[in-house]
Amino acid sequence: MSDFPSSKFERGRIIAKTGLKVGTNYAQRYIKKKITGKIDSATDFHSENAREVFKEFTKLRGTALKIAQGMSMDQGFLPEEFAEVMTQAQYSVPPINKSLVRSIIKREMGKYPEQIFAQFEANAFAAASIGQVHKAELKDGRKVAIKIQYPNVRETIDSDMAVAKSVARRIIKNGHEIDPYFDEIRSTLLIETDYIHEGNQIKEFKKRFESNRFEIPDWIEEYSTERILCMSYLEGRHLDDFLEEQPSQKERNHFGQLIWEFFHEELRIGGYVHADTHPGNFLFTHNGKLGIIDFGCVKLFPDEFFTNYLKLLPCHLANDQEAIRELYTKLEVINPNAKIQSRENEYYNFARNYGIMFSKPYRYEYFDFSNSDFDNEIRHFTKEAPLSNEIRGSKHFLYTSRVHTGLYNILIKLGAIVSTENAKLILSELLDMSFDPYREPLEIV
């Protein structure tokens, strides 16, 4: 019944073939430049290679498309054109065929869609890494969205992770330390394939956040299984569609403020955090609310880690180097007992300067994310990172960084100006630490 390769061998072959082809393309381009001094347009070249990766990863779906989603949020490691193509992995993956959709619903729910729903649109209106979404109408008249999980996604996680881990062990110097990171990714992916778990998270987030600012769908449990998720349908548009409407600066600011506030309200209320901050998971509704529509990837971080992570922000603003160094040690970014302390100092200096830059929005009463200088600063620091074949930092950084970087990425693309005052009040209360504006920028050294 499956349209997708599910064995470790089949999936590993596709990944290897894709990597070899793209790697060869870049090598040939480099050689051509050395010999002739001429190369084709970088924009076209990077986009073409990204499309090749996306095409092959689409065949694999699941873990592979999760990687593509991560590529789409890149802030400097990849060429901009590469990251732009990968945004398709957020909500516009080619859907599976209609007959397979009917078979999945029959297997999961015991009946075909036309027997269950008053109306069911066979063409998916959204498709991403783990599943695709169809509009439907229940027999009581409620408009719903039905998320259908692709076949074999859960079964392929282990084979994909095994391939990725084998590659990582050959590349990373301290490869024996990668298991906690891969275990964290694996457990999160497994949870994402459990739609009953996601349904319960929808219910919990709706209870905590539904308001005149945020709109969250209802989970309709009686029409849901582990692989089919039924929720009320939210009207709205994703970021790219919203921007195509050429919204005013006031409209950009409005939705930017809501995204900013949702992130900080999560901190204030506590508990699980929406850990998949990319444009495909947010809707800009026509009634001015921010719709949040995907709760597969939610994380409950250990209190000690999360507190230390948040404390970095005011410490960077204050340029309190002693406190910063202590927090980096607790968060496993630097090792005071390492034999080569010059390397630790290199990481410390980079992380401190990056943190000062990253905390910049909190330095002002209002921050303008449309300022290209800030975007360029982020890209500069990412490209200047002291990369090495080492594992650094707590495994929980995998998702806190994804949340915070994803937030900034959306606000930059939106070009929003946001008020930061309430966010600083929330953080001040949470951390019991001074959170002064520090309006004079610190020197980056």
Secondary structure, 3 states (H helix, E strand, C coil): CCCCCCCHHHHHHHHHHHHHHHHHHHHHHHHHHHHHCCCCCHHHHHHHHHHHHHHHHHHHCHHHHHHHHHHHCCCCCCCHHHHHHHCHHHHECCCCCHHHHHHHHHHHHCCCHHHHCCEECCCCCEECCCEEEEEEECCCCCEEEEEEECCCHHHHHHHHHHHHHHHHHHHCCCHHHCHHHHHHHHHHHHHHCCHHHHHHHHHHHHHHHCCCCEECCCECHHHCCCCEEEEECCCCECHHHHHHCCCCHHHHHHHHHHHHHHHHHHHHHCCCEECCCCHHHEEECCCCCEEECCCCCEECCCHHHHHHHHHHHHHHHHCCHHHHHHHHHHCCCCCCCCCCHHHHHHHHHHHHHHHHHHCHHHHCCEEECCCHHHHHHHHHHHHCCCCCCCCCCCCCHHHHHHHHHHHHHHHHHHCCEEECHHHHHHHHHHHCCCCCCCCCCCCCC
